[in-house]
């Protein structure tokens, strides 16, 4: 066996430095793993993620860490298209029909998830400060898996419209909640820069980031509308639309704004400015299968199976995953009950809120880069590092089981 490995490893190292090789092998292996997943009645997304795990550092190392960083460009572009697709569901007619139900469900499920995760982790012996941070991060939901499954199933109806609305508002609400909790926790730990004023500073920063992201999305939507309004050729539409999505996603990242929120707003602007806006979304549809496959395969390469060997992370991570699932489901159920929503929304929509990835990882990166971790005593630094590992473990589990639950919920609740 060892002589074979001695031959294969140098061959592997020749190719793994090439970005094109990485994209190609992720798409090919991802496609066949997706087909295999569907044969056993799992979402194709699960197959894409498993392909990424197999190709990543945790197993074969064909896609190493340095290449994963480069491949994040693909994920940013894919997220831009996913976000603009979500935004396209925010037509004024749909919002009038659905009323305030989306807002009520969003606020209730964020609050319930935060409180349940916080309370359960404290019960299991976690420090209050750490439990508060994890409770805030738990409120985030990943919209990508939901969008892909809806498109794959060609689902429609009030269930889908409500789901799109909630996952769009959820991330903005999560960022605001986390900003307040993070500032409060900094004060509890005694390492918050600026003392009590840091609380208002963090909230203000979150408000500015969200406001500027919305303004950027408005500009993107208006520009896209006027540049494509008189264009009927599909190829011309595709070039202009794809270029603008990439351009504004890059601007948002460079300005430290939310490309997800900016593109959602752009999609909402386009769909409401003219009935011809549907042409724009149809033009980018041919790009979505390879981008989505690459997106989830790349996400799989980032999952670290080594976390499964740490029993403490395994225990608290499992507690976090279960309590978050209970919080999301019960929060959606209660919010839908208060909003007077349809029985199917109450019964099934909570399962579609389980996937968690991008925003949660972004908040983890914010913790790692914050003054709390840089200048904190050893015990605080250890606590924050433990939070990071718990979230990464939870993302790994939620990205594997979340699409399965989402597919089940959409089949049961939507019109197919």
C-alpha positions as CSV (number, residue, x, y, z in Angstrom):
1,X,0.0,0.0,0.0
2,X,2.8,2.5,0.9
3,X,4.6,2.2,-2.5
4,X,1.3,3.0,-4.2
5,X,0.8,6.1,-2.0
6,X,4.4,7.1,-2.7
7,X,3.5,7.2,-6.4
8,X,0.1,8.9,-6.1
9,X,1.0,11.7,-3.7
10,X,3.6,13.4,-6.0
11,X,1.1,13.1,-8.9
12,X,-1.6,14.6,-6.8
13,X,0.7,17.5,-5.8
14,X,1.4,18.4,-9.4
15,X,-2.3,19.1,-10.1
16,X,-3.6,20.4,-6.8
17,X,-1.9,23.8,-7.2
18,X,-4.1,24.6,-10.3
19,X,-7.4,26.4,-9.7
20,X,-8.9,25.0,-12.9
21,X,-8.1,21.5,-11.8
22,X,-9.9,22.2,-8.5
23,X,-13.0,23.5,-10.1
24,X,-13.1,20.7,-12.7
25,X,-12.7,17.9,-10.2
26,X,-15.3,19.4,-7.8
27,X,-17.8,19.7,-10.6
28,X,-17.3,16.2,-12.0
29,X,-17.2,14.4,-8.6
30,X,-19.9,16.6,-7.2
31,X,-22.2,15.8,-10.1
32,X,-21.9,12.0,-9.7
33,X,-22.2,12.2,-5.9
34,X,-25.3,14.3,-6.4
35,X,-26.8,11.7,-8.8
36,X,-25.9,9.0,-6.2
37,X,-27.6,11.0,-3.4
38,X,-30.8,11.4,-5.5
39,X,-30.9,7.6,-6.1
40,X,-31.2,7.1,-2.4
41,X,-33.7,9.9,-2.1
42,X,-31.4,12.5,-0.6
43,X,-31.1,16.0,-2.1
44,X,-28.4,16.4,-4.7
45,X,-26.9,19.1,-2.4
46,X,-26.0,16.5,0.1
47,X,-24.0,14.6,-2.6
48,X,-22.2,17.9,-3.6
49,X,-21.2,18.5,0.1
50,X,-20.0,14.9,0.6
51,X,-17.9,15.2,-2.6
52,X,-16.3,18.3,-1.2
53,X,-15.5,16.4,2.1
54,X,-13.9,13.5,0.2
55,X,-11.8,15.9,-1.9
56,X,-10.9,18.2,1.0
57,X,-8.0,18.0,3.5
58,X,-10.0,15.8,5.9
59,X,-9.9,12.9,3.4
60,X,-7.8,12.9,0.2
61,X,-6.4,16.5,0.2
62,X,-7.0,16.9,-3.5
63,X,-8.4,20.3,-2.7
64,X,-6.1,21.8,-0.1
65,X,-6.6,24.7,2.3
66,X,-4.8,27.2,0.0
67,X,-6.9,26.3,-3.0
68,X,-10.1,26.5,-0.9
69,X,-9.3,30.1,-0.1
70,X,-9.0,30.8,-3.8
71,X,-12.2,28.9,-4.6
72,X,-14.1,31.2,-2.3
73,X,-14.5,33.5,-5.3
74,X,-16.8,31.0,-6.8
75,X,-18.9,30.8,-3.6
76,X,-19.2,34.6,-3.5
77,X,-20.5,34.7,-7.1
78,X,-22.9,31.9,-6.4
79,X,-24.2,33.6,-3.3
80,X,-24.8,36.8,-5.3
81,X,-27.0,34.9,-7.7
82,X,-28.8,33.0,-4.9
83,X,-29.4,36.3,-3.1
84,X,-30.8,38.1,-6.2
85,X,-33.1,35.1,-6.8
86,X,-34.4,35.4,-3.3
87,X,-35.0,39.2,-3.8
88,X,-37.0,38.5,-6.9
89,X,-39.6,36.9,-4.7
90,X,-40.3,40.2,-3.0
91,X,-42.8,41.6,-5.4
92,X,-45.2,44.1,-4.0
93,X,-48.2,41.9,-4.9
94,X,-46.9,39.0,-3.0
95,X,-46.0,41.1,0.0
96,X,-49.5,42.6,0.1
97,X,-51.0,39.1,0.0
98,X,-48.8,37.7,2.7
99,X,-49.1,40.7,4.9
100,X,-47.1,41.1,8.1
101,X,-46.9,37.3,8.7
102,X,-43.3,37.1,7.4
103,X,-42.1,39.8,9.8
104,X,-43.9,38.2,12.8
105,X,-42.6,34.7,12.1
106,X,-39.0,36.0,11.5
107,X,-38.9,38.0,14.8
108,X,-40.4,35.2,16.9
109,X,-38.2,32.4,15.5
110,X,-35.0,34.5,15.9
111,X,-36.0,35.3,19.5
112,X,-37.1,31.7,20.4
113,X,-34.0,30.2,18.9
114,X,-31.7,32.6,20.8
115,X,-33.4,31.9,24.1
116,X,-33.6,28.1,23.8
117,X,-29.9,27.7,22.7
118,X,-28.7,30.1,25.4
119,X,-30.8,28.4,28.1
120,X,-29.8,24.8,27.2
121,X,-26.1,25.6,26.9
122,X,-26.1,27.3,30.3
123,X,-27.9,24.2,31.7
124,X,-25.0,22.1,30.4
125,X,-22.5,24.2,32.2
126,X,-21.4,26.7,29.6
127,X,-20.5,30.2,30.8
128,X,-23.2,32.8,30.3
129,X,-21.1,34.9,28.0
130,X,-20.2,32.0,25.7
131,X,-23.9,30.8,25.7
132,X,-25.1,34.3,24.7
133,X,-22.8,34.4,21.7
134,X,-23.7,30.9,20.5
135,X,-27.4,31.8,21.0
136,X,-27.1,34.8,18.7
137,X,-25.1,32.9,16.1
138,X,-27.7,30.1,16.2
139,X,-30.4,32.5,14.9
140,X,-28.7,32.6,11.4
141,X,-30.0,30.5,8.6
142,X,-28.4,29.6,5.3
143,X,-30.7,30.5,2.3
144,X,-28.6,28.7,-0.4
145,X,-29.8,25.2,0.2
146,X,-33.4,26.3,0.4
147,X,-33.2,28.2,-2.9
148,X,-31.6,25.3,-4.8
149,X,-34.1,22.7,-3.5
150,X,-37.0,25.0,-4.4
151,X,-35.7,25.5,-7.9
152,X,-35.0,21.8,-8.3
153,X,-38.5,20.8,-7.2
154,X,-40.0,23.8,-9.1
155,X,-42.0,24.5,-5.9
156,X,-44.4,27.4,-5.7
157,X,-47.2,28.9,-3.6
158,X,-47.6,30.8,-0.3
159,X,-45.4,28.3,1.5
160,X,-42.5,29.1,-0.8
161,X,-43.1,32.8,-0.8
162,X,-43.2,32.9,3.0
163,X,-40.0,30.8,3.2
164,X,-38.2,33.1,0.9
165,X,-39.3,36.1,2.9
166,X,-38.2,34.6,6.2
167,X,-34.7,33.5,5.1
168,X,-34.2,37.0,3.6
169,X,-35.1,38.8,6.8
170,X,-33.5,36.3,9.1
171,X,-29.9,37.2,8.3
172,X,-30.4,40.9,8.8
173,X,-32.1,40.2,12.1
174,X,-29.3,37.9,13.1
175,X,-26.6,40.5,12.4
176,X,-28.3,43.1,14.5
177,X,-28.9,40.6,17.4
178,X,-25.3,39.4,17.3
179,X,-23.9,43.0,17.3
180,X,-25.8,43.8,20.5
181,X,-24.9,40.5,22.2
182,X,-21.2,40.7,21.2
183,X,-20.9,44.2,22.6
184,X,-22.7,43.2,25.8
185,X,-20.5,40.1,26.2
186,X,-17.4,42.2,25.7
187,X,-18.5,44.3,28.7
188,X,-19.1,41.2,30.8
189,X,-15.6,40.0,30.0
190,X,-14.1,43.3,30.9
191,X,-12.2,43.6,27.6
192,X,-14.7,45.7,25.6
193,X,-12.9,48.7,24.0
194,X,-14.6,51.9,25.0
195,X,-16.5,50.5,28.0
196,X,-20.2,50.8,27.8
197,X,-20.2,52.9,24.7
198,X,-19.0,49.9,22.8
199,X,-22.5,48.5,23.0
200,X,-24.0,51.5,21.1
201,X,-20.9,51.6,18.8
202,X,-21.5,47.9,17.8
203,X,-25.2,48.5,17.2
204,X,-24.5,51.6,15.2
205,X,-21.9,49.8,13.1
206,X,-24.4,47.0,12.3
207,X,-27.0,49.6,11.4
208,X,-24.7,51.4,9.1
209,X,-23.6,48.2,7.4
210,X,-27.2,47.1,6.8
211,X,-28.2,50.6,5.6
212,X,-25.3,50.9,3.2
213,X,-25.9,47.4,1.9
214,X,-29.5,48.3,1.1
215,X,-28.4,51.5,-0.7
216,X,-25.9,49.5,-2.7
217,X,-28.5,47.0,-3.6
218,X,-30.9,49.8,-4.7
219,X,-28.2,51.2,-7.0
220,X,-27.5,47.7,-8.4
221,X,-31.1,47.0,-9.1
222,X,-31.8,50.4,-10.8
223,X,-28.6,50.2,-12.9
224,X,-29.4,46.6,-14.0
225,X,-33.0,47.7,-14.9
226,X,-31.9,50.6,-17.1
227,X,-29.1,48.8,-18.8
228,X,-31.3,45.8,-19.8
229,X,-34.7,47.4,-20.2
230,X,-34.5,47.6,-24.0
231,X,-32.5,44.4,-24.4
232,X,-34.3,41.3,-25.6
233,X,-31.4,39.2,-26.7
234,X,-30.7,36.4,-24.1
235,X,-26.9,36.4,-24.6
236,X,-26.7,40.2,-24.2
237,X,-28.8,40.0,-21.1
238,X,-26.7,37.3,-19.6
239,X,-23.4,39.2,-20.1
240,X,-24.7,42.4,-18.7
241,X,-26.6,40.9,-15.7
242,X,-23.8,38.5,-14.7
243,X,-21.3,41.3,-15.0
244,X,-23.3,43.6,-12.8
245,X,-23.8,40.9,-10.1
246,X,-20.1,40.2,-10.0
247,X,-19.2,43.9,-9.9
248,X,-21.6,44.8,-7.1
249,X,-20.7,41.7,-5.1
250,X,-17.1,42.7,-5.3
251,X,-17.9,46.3,-4.3
252,X,-19.9,45.0,-1.3
253,X,-17.0,42.8,-0.2
254,X,-14.4,45.5,-0.7
255,X,-16.5,48.0,1.4
256,X,-17.1,45.3,4.1
257,X,-20.8,45.4,3.4
258,X,-23.2,42.4,3.0
259,X,-23.2,41.1,-0.6
260,X,-26.1,38.8,0.4
261,X,-28.3,41.7,1.5
262,X,-27.2,44.0,-1.4
263,X,-28.2,41.4,-4.0
264,X,-31.4,40.6,-2.3
265,X,-32.4,44.2,-2.5
266,X,-31.3,44.4,-6.1
267,X,-33.6,41.5,-6.9
268,X,-36.5,43.1,-5.2
269,X,-35.9,46.4,-7.0
270,X,-35.8,44.7,-10.4
271,X,-39.0,42.6,-9.9
272,X,-40.9,45.7,-8.8
273,X,-39.7,48.2,-11.4
274,X,-41.2,46.4,-14.4
275,X,-42.9,43.2,-15.3
276,X,-40.0,42.7,-17.8
277,X,-37.7,42.1,-14.9
278,X,-38.5,38.3,-15.1
279,X,-36.3,38.3,-18.3
280,X,-33.3,39.1,-16.1
281,X,-33.8,36.1,-13.8
282,X,-34.4,33.8,-16.7
283,X,-31.2,34.9,-18.4
284,X,-29.0,33.8,-15.5
285,X,-30.8,30.5,-15.0
286,X,-28.4,28.5,-17.3
287,X,-25.5,29.5,-15.0
288,X,-27.0,28.3,-11.8
289,X,-26.5,24.4,-12.0
290,X,-22.7,24.5,-12.2
291,X,-22.4,27.5,-9.8
292,X,-24.6,25.8,-7.2
293,X,-22.8,22.5,-7.5
294,X,-19.4,24.2,-7.1
295,X,-20.8,26.3,-4.2
296,X,-21.8,23.3,-2.1
297,X,-18.8,21.1,-3.1
298,X,-16.5,23.9,-2.0
299,X,-18.4,24.2,1.3
300,X,-17.8,20.5,1.8
301,X,-14.0,21.0,1.4
302,X,-14.1,23.4,4.3
303,X,-15.7,20.9,6.7
304,X,-13.1,19.7,9.2
305,X,-13.8,16.1,10.3
306,X,-11.0,16.4,12.8
307,X,-13.5,18.2,15.1
308,X,-15.3,14.9,15.6
309,X,-12.3,13.6,17.7
310,X,-12.8,16.2,20.4
311,X,-15.4,14.8,22.8
312,X,-16.1,18.2,24.5
313,X,-16.7,19.9,21.1
314,X,-18.8,16.8,20.1
315,X,-21.0,17.1,23.2
316,X,-21.6,20.8,23.2
317,X,-21.8,20.9,19.4
318,X,-24.5,18.3,19.5
319,X,-26.4,20.2,22.2
320,X,-26.1,23.3,20.1
321,X,-27.4,21.6,16.9
322,X,-30.3,19.9,18.7
323,X,-31.4,23.0,20.7
324,X,-31.1,25.2,17.6
325,X,-33.3,22.8,15.6
326,X,-35.9,22.8,18.4
327,X,-35.7,26.6,18.6
328,X,-36.1,27.1,14.8
329,X,-39.0,24.7,14.5
330,X,-40.9,25.9,17.6
331,X,-40.2,29.6,16.8
332,X,-41.6,29.2,13.3
333,X,-44.6,27.3,14.7
334,X,-45.4,29.9,17.3
335,X,-44.8,32.8,14.9
336,X,-47.0,31.3,12.3
337,X,-49.7,30.6,14.9
338,X,-49.6,34.3,16.0
339,X,-49.6,35.5,12.4
340,X,-52.6,33.2,11.6
341,X,-50.6,31.4,8.8
342,X,-51.7,28.3,7.0
343,X,-51.5,24.9,8.7
344,X,-48.7,23.7,6.4
345,X,-46.6,26.7,7.2
346,X,-47.0,26.1,10.9
347,X,-46.3,22.3,10.6
348,X,-43.4,22.1,8.0
349,X,-41.7,25.5,7.4
350,X,-39.5,25.2,10.6
351,X,-37.7,22.2,9.1
352,X,-36.6,24.3,6.2
353,X,-34.8,26.7,8.6
354,X,-32.2,24.1,9.8
355,X,-29.4,24.7,7.2
356,X,-26.7,27.0,8.5
357,X,-23.4,28.1,6.9
358,X,-22.3,31.5,5.4
359,X,-23.6,34.0,8.0
360,X,-22.7,31.8,10.9
361,X,-19.1,31.3,9.6
362,X,-18.9,35.1,8.9
363,X,-19.8,35.8,12.6
364,X,-17.2,33.3,13.7
365,X,-14.6,35.0,11.6
366,X,-15.6,38.3,13.2
367,X,-15.0,36.8,16.6
368,X,-11.6,35.5,15.6
369,X,-10.6,39.0,14.3
370,X,-12.0,41.0,17.1
371,X,-10.1,42.8,19.9
372,X,-11.8,40.4,22.4
373,X,-9.7,37.6,21.1
374,X,-6.5,39.6,20.3
375,X,-6.1,41.2,23.7
376,X,-8.0,38.8,26.0
377,X,-6.6,36.8,28.9
378,X,-5.9,33.1,28.2
379,X,-9.1,31.8,29.7
380,X,-11.2,34.2,27.6
381,X,-9.3,33.4,24.4
382,X,-9.8,29.7,25.1
383,X,-13.6,30.2,25.6
384,X,-13.9,32.1,22.3
385,X,-11.8,29.5,20.4
386,X,-14.2,26.8,21.8
387,X,-17.1,28.8,20.4
388,X,-15.5,28.9,17.0
389,X,-15.0,25.1,17.0
390,X,-18.6,24.5,18.2
391,X,-20.0,26.6,15.4
392,X,-17.8,24.9,12.8
393,X,-18.9,21.5,14.0
394,X,-22.6,22.6,13.9
395,X,-22.2,24.0,10.4
396,X,-20.8,20.6,9.3
397,X,-23.8,18.7,10.8
398,X,-26.4,21.3,9.7
399,X,-25.1,21.4,6.1
400,X,-25.4,17.6,5.9
401,X,-28.8,17.1,7.5
402,X,-30.3,20.5,6.8
403,X,-30.9,20.0,3.0
404,X,-32.6,16.6,3.8
405,X,-35.0,18.3,6.2
406,X,-35.6,21.2,3.8
407,X,-36.5,19.0,1.0
408,X,-38.9,17.1,3.1
409,X,-40.5,20.3,4.3
410,X,-40.9,21.8,0.8
411,X,-42.4,18.6,-0.6
412,X,-44.9,18.5,2.2
413,X,-45.7,22.2,2.4
414,X,-45.4,23.6,-1.1
415,X,-47.2,23.2,-4.4
416,X,-45.1,21.0,-6.8
